[in-house]
Amino acid sequence: MGILSASTGLTRYRAVEEVGDEVLMDVPRRLKSFAFVDIDHGLEERSFGWVCIDDLLDAEWHTAGPEKGPYLAFSLRLDTRRISPAVFKKHWLLALKQTQKELAEQGRKFLTRDQKIKLREHVRQRLLARSLPIPAVFDVAWNTRDNRVYLATTNSKIRTLFEDIFARTFETALEPLTPVTLALDQLGEGVRHRLNEFEGAVFAPGRETTQ
């Protein structure tokens, strides 16, 4: 999802520790060390890494560098190769029937458990070779002045993936900026006990909450 889209969902973070100048000056090299690796011609089911925010095909930053004024901007690309259960079941049954037919011609009746496992893996590999990975891109903007980081998604699985690769790339952990975290920043630790007593509520126009 793009940060410059007409509308987008954002997850906000802050770096847990102060990021030093030696890290900020080394950002291009660090991004390339964890850059996206294409899997179009392989059998891998997933690949992820950093790419240029201006071009999802550019994992070398030839198009433009990540520096955008006080921000560092780049994207997390995730390619996933999937085989639907229905497609796998169809081709597994076709392969099983063909194998059973060949065994019958040899005077044998059954496949062993190991043979079935190998056949299933063969079918899976064959289908993977015929499937193109589906790309997804999630933009990242990092304000280096206040160490705020913005990720253009609210998907929990993508957030977990992003937090892990960000920590490995820049050697600093991220803390999600929740409403409680923001309130503590503004009001101080003295109000933590009051904030912990708050309960979530769902607001829907035209509805009354039944007690």
Secondary structure, DSSP 8 states (H G I E B T S, - for coil): --TTSSS---EEEEESS---HHHHTTHHHHHHHTB----TTS--SEEEEEEBTTBTT-SS--S--SEETTEEEEEEEEEE----HHHHHHHHHHHHHHHHHHHHHTT-----HHHHHHHHHHHHHHHHHH---EEEEEEEEEETTTTEEEES---HHHHHHHHHHHHHHHS--EEE--HHHHHHHHH-GGGHHHHHT-------TT-----
